[in-house]
Amino acid sequence: MKSRTKGINTICTHVGEVKDEQFKGAISPIYLSSSYAFMDVDVKRYPRYFNTPNQEALCKKIAALEGTEDALIFGSGMAAVSTALLAFLKAGDHIVLQETLYGGTYNLVVEEFHKYGIEYTFTKGLDEAAFAKAITPKTKVIYIETPSNPLMKVTDMTMVSSLAKANGIVTMIDNTFASPVNQNPLQFGIDVIIHSATKYMGGHSDICAGAIATSKEHTERIWNLAKNLGGSLSDMTVWMLERSMKTMAIRVKAQNKNAKKLAKWLSKNDAVAKVYYPGLKSHPDYELAKRQMTGFGGMMSFELQDHIDAEAFQKALKLIKPSMSLAGVESTMLCPAQTSHALLGEEERAKQGISDGLIRFSVGIEDKEDLIADIEQALAEVHSAVTLVES
């Protein structure tokens, strides 16, 4: 019988399970031991070495979803980002990063890298010329994020990987916003794929985790540092994450569908000044997103008209939660200037185009009519409050 690649729902459901050999249960058993035998065993297991039964199994699921040879899981997305970067960078090295990045990643670079003697350059633009100009003879890594947080800019992965390979440079991507359901960077030549597994992989706002998917060679290099830094994930959380990922493809596809409809509706609303969503034909990167993504994702950002207070609008919401983080089954909103990008500082945020009134919208799986109704009532309440003040 000819073998074929399993579908994404099958991978999410079955790959990376721990077989219950004793009782034949339908789900993975959980192994909470922090101490394992070391004599007469094939694998000397220890949680900090990323090789407990549940850890190993979950890594197989993540690698299968991204199409990579191997994967590692971490205690947070930033643990994954920092470990991956420091595994490939040392004193005297240089890294190129795209200009628009998650605030935590930006802060890691500008606050910590000088302590290690690592040089860095943020691109001025996302085209090939911008990346090529930033490369130096010392450049060892190019780091991108697409779609970007929070303005949903799309970076050409094929261009970046081709440029990097021509210069002997390793490429890394934060693939959190897209998730493996919507985008597989390995197909476009990217070497190391990073996720905040807290987000779409977890999907229920109750897990904090990170993941890296890459080749066996790169995994070994990252693991050699990771075991010393100690950013492993507890097996209870590993088990919860594996359970959550069984429904990831279904959840994400529902969020894709909702987000596209909400983005179109918001773009036609007179109270909204601008919508940032790569699935809109008006988005400058729409054609590139179509080539790179199988779905446009559940994330967007938008700006209200100047006379509408963004904070008051969020406080008036009754269904959508003004809440930090993203990608849960429930819809959430926040102002990046106050949360995810607060560490950047006002000047850097302005440089990146992140206004104080920008709202990031993580669209959940609720009925779209209920989400629209909630936004409409919140806008009406804020409008009534403005009218009363003016009168």
N, C-alpha and C positions, 0 to 999 in steps of 0.2 A: 504493500500500500504506500502510495506517495505521501511523504510528510508535508505538512503545510504549517505556516506560521499561525499560531493561535490568535484569535481575536482579542481585542483589548479587554472586553468584559470577562472573558475566560482567564486572561492573565491576571486581572485584578482579583478574581475570585479564587483561583486555584494555585497559581505559581507562588512559590515561597511559603507554602503551608508546612507546618510541622506535623508529621503523621502521628496519630495517636495509635501506636502499636499495641498498647495494653488494653484499652477499652473500645477502640474503633469509633471514637467520637467524631462528629462531623466537622468540628473546628479544631484549630491548633491547641494543644495543651500548652500551658505556660510553665516555664522552668525558672523559678525565682532564686535558685541557688547562686550564691556568690563564691562558692568554694567547690571545686571539682577535683577528681582524682588526677594525678600526674604520672603515676607509674602504670606501665602496661596499657597505655591508651594511645590512639592514633593522633588525637588532638588534645593539647594541654589547654583547657578552657579557663578563661578568666574574664569577667565582664569588661575590664578596662582594655582588654585586647580585642574587643569587638567580635568575639567568636563563641558566645553562648549559643545554644540551639536556636532560640528565638531570634537573636540578632542575625545569625547566619541566614536563616530562612527568609527574613524580611529583606535582606540585601539582595537575595535572588529575585524577589518580586520587583524591586526598584530597578535592578539591572535589566530585567526582561522588559519592563515598561519603556525604558530609554534605549533599549537595543545595544547596551554596552556589555563588556565582558564581566564587569564586576561593579560593586557598589559598597559604600560604607554608610552607616547611620550615626548621627551625633545628637547631643543633648539639646541643640538649638540650631537654627539656621545660621546664626553668626558664628557658632562653633565650627560649622562646616565651611563657611567662607574663610574665616581666619586660618584654619588648619590647612586648607587647600592652598591659599596664597603663600603662607610661610613655608610650606613644603617645597615650593619651587623658587623661593626668593631668599637671598642672603645679603649680607653687607656688600655694598658696591653694585648690586643689581638694580635694574630699572623696570618699572611696570607702566604700561599704558592702560588707562581706564576711560571708558566713555564718559562724556560730560554729565549725563543724567543717570544718577544711581540712587538706590535706596539709601536713606540718610545714615543708617547704621554702618553700611559698608564705607560710605564717604568718611564718616567720623573715624572708623578704624584706621583708614589710610592716613588721614591728616594728623591724627592724634598720636599714632603709635609707630608708624613706619620710620620716622626720623630717628627713633630710639634704637632701631636696628640697622641704621645706615642704608636703608632701602630708598631709592629715589623713585619718584612717580610723576606722571604727567596726565592731566585730564584733557581729553580732546576738546577742540573748539569746533563742534559739529560732529555729525555721524557719517559723513561720506568718506570715501576711500582716501581722499587727499588729507582729511583731518587726521585719520589714523596713521597714514604714512608719514606725515610731518612730525608726529609725536614719537615715532620709533627712533631709538638711539642704538649705537653698537652694544650697549649694556642691557637692552630690553630683553627680558626673559619671559614675560607674560603679557598677554592682552586680555583684559577683563571687560565683558559686556553684560548688559541686562536688557532683554527684549521680550515682550513690551516693557517699557521702563515704568518705574514707580516715581511719581504718580501720573505723569502726563502721557503715558501710553505711546511713547515714541518707539518706532520699530527700527532695529539695526539689521543691516544686511549681513547675515551670518556667513554666507558663501564668500562674500567679499573679504570679511575679516579673516576667515580661516585661510583663504588663499594668500592673502598678504602675510599672515603669520608664518605659514609654511615656507614661503619664499625667503623668509628671514630667520628660520630656525627658532620660532617663538611658539610657546604653548598658549593655547586659547582656553579661556574659562568663561562660562556663562551662568548667570543667575536665571534659572528657568521657572522661577516660582509662579509668576503671574500667568504664564501660559499653561503650566502643568504638563506632564507627559501625555495627557489626553489630546492636547491641542498642538503640541510642538515637540519634535525630537531633534535637538541640535546636532546629534551625531550624524544625521543624514546630510548635514550641511558642513561637515568637517570640523566641528568644535570638539576639542579634546576632553575637557572636564566640565561636567554638568552638575550644577549645584541647586539645591532646593531648600527653602524653608518648609520642611514637612509639616510644620505647624498649620500651614495654610490648606491647600487643596487636598493634599494627601491625608491629613487629619480630618479636615472638613466639618468638624463639629465643635470647634472652639474649646476643646478640652485637652489638647495635646500640645506640648512644646518639643519640637524635634527638628533635625536637619538631615540632609542626605547629600551624598556625592556619588555620581555614576560616571565611570570612566573605564579605561583599559586596565588589565591586570598589572601591567608595568607601572602605570601611574598610581593605581590603588596601593601598591606596595610602598611606593615613595610616600604617599600621604599617610598610610598606616604607621610607618616608622616614626613619624612625628606625632601622630594622633595618640598612640599608646603612651607617649611621654607627657602630652598635655592633659590627657585624662578626660576628654570631652565625650565619653561614651553615654549611651542612653540606658536607663533602667529597663529591665525586662518586662516589668508591668506596663510601661509606656510602649515598649516595642510591641507587645501583644495587642494593646489597644489600637496602635497604628496599623498593624496588619489587618485587624478587624475592620477598621475604617476604610482602608484602601480597597476592600472588596466591592464597595459601592462607588468608588471614585469616578469611574467613567460615566456612570448614570447621573451622578450628581453634577459633574462638570458640564455634561451636555445639556442638562436642564438649565444650568446657570448661563451657558452660552446663549441659549434660546431667549431666556428672559432678558439678558443684558442687551442683546441686539434690539429687541422691541422697545425696551426702556430708553436706550440711546436715541432711537429714532423719534420717540415721543418727546423726550426732553429737548431735542434739537429743534422741534417745532413749537415749543412752549415760549411764549413771550417773556416770561420771567427769567429765562435762561439765556445768558450771553454767549456761552460757548460750551460745546461738549467734546471731550477727548475720548474717542473710542475707535480702535483700528478697523472695526467692522462697518463704519460709516463711509460711504463713498466720498464724503467731504474731507475725510482724514487724509492728510498729505502722504501717509505711508500705506494707504489702503491696498494698492496693487502689490506692494512688497509683502504685506501681511497675508494676502491671498496666496502668494507663492510659498510662504514659510509655514503657515498655520493651517490646520485642518478645521479649527474653530477659533473664533475671535476672543473667547474668554469671557469671564464674568465680571471683569474689572473695568471701570471707567472713571473719569473725573469730569466735573463740570463747574462752571462759574455762573453764579446768579448775576442779574443786573445790579449795577452799583447801588441802587437804592434799597436793595434787600439785604438785610444782615444775615450772613451765613450761620452765625452761632444761634441767633434767634430762630432761624428756620429749622435747624437741627433739634433744638429744644422743643419745637412744636410737633415733631414727628411722634406718632403714637404706635406704629407697627415697626418701622425701620429703626434700628437701634443706633444712636450715636455712640459708637464704641470703637476701641482700638483693635488692631489686627484686622484680618480679612479672610475671605474664602470659606466661611462657615455656611451651613445650609440656611442660616438666617441672614437677611440683608442688613448691612451696617453702613454707616457713613462717618466720616471724620474730616477734619481740616488738617492736612499734612503739616501746615505751618505750626500747628500746636502739638503735633504728635510725632509721626514717622520722620519728619524732616526738621524738627525743632532744633536739633543739634547743629544744623548747617549754619545757622545765623541768618539774620535778615538780608544781608548783602548777597550772600551766596544763593539764598532761595530766589531772590529777585533775578540773579544772573541766570538761574535755571528756569525761570518763568513760573515759579511757584508763588502765587499771590496769597495774601492772608485769607482771601475769600474763596480760594479753591477748595472744592469738596470732592473727596475720593469716595466713590460709591462701589461697594462690594455687593453685587446682586446675588441674592439667595435663590431658593427654589419655591418661594411662595407664589401664589397666583398673581400674574402680572397686573390684573385689574385691581387687586388689593394694594399692590405697591404704588400704582398710579394714583389711586384714591388717597393714600396716605400723603403722598407728595402734594397733591392738590389741596388737601385740607390744611397742611402745614403752610403752604404758600398763602392761602386765604387768611389764615390766622395772623401771619406776619404782616400781610397787606393791611388788615384791619387795624393792627396795632400802630402801623405807620400813619394811617389815615387819622386815627384818634390824636396822635401826637401833633400832626400838622394842623388839625382843627383847633 
